[in-house]
């Protein structure tokens, strides 16, 4: 990337760090998490780290964590299928809504 682009990405990362601090201080953990993800994505872009490289790092960290705990990583033996981001969010929301309906039905509401 060009020097101008790198500088703008660094500024954006600094701005996100400030927003993360605000979200943390205001007790907004979900917003803090999303801002952290945006910061990570910009850092990946800044350092030109590919998705493949990042995924390899994540798998290596996960395997090390499981090895240290004495477990075999299921992610290494059976990689799970990934859906696009929109579908993952929709799926989680649907599952949360279903769980709330089930709790409500059990409580007799």
Secondary structure, DSSP 8 states (H G I E B T S, - for coil): --HHHHHHHHHHHHHHHHHHHHHHHTT-HHHHHHHHHHHHHHHHHHTT--HHHHHHHHHHHHHHHHHHHT---HHHHS------HHHHHHHHHHHHHHHHHHHHHHTT-
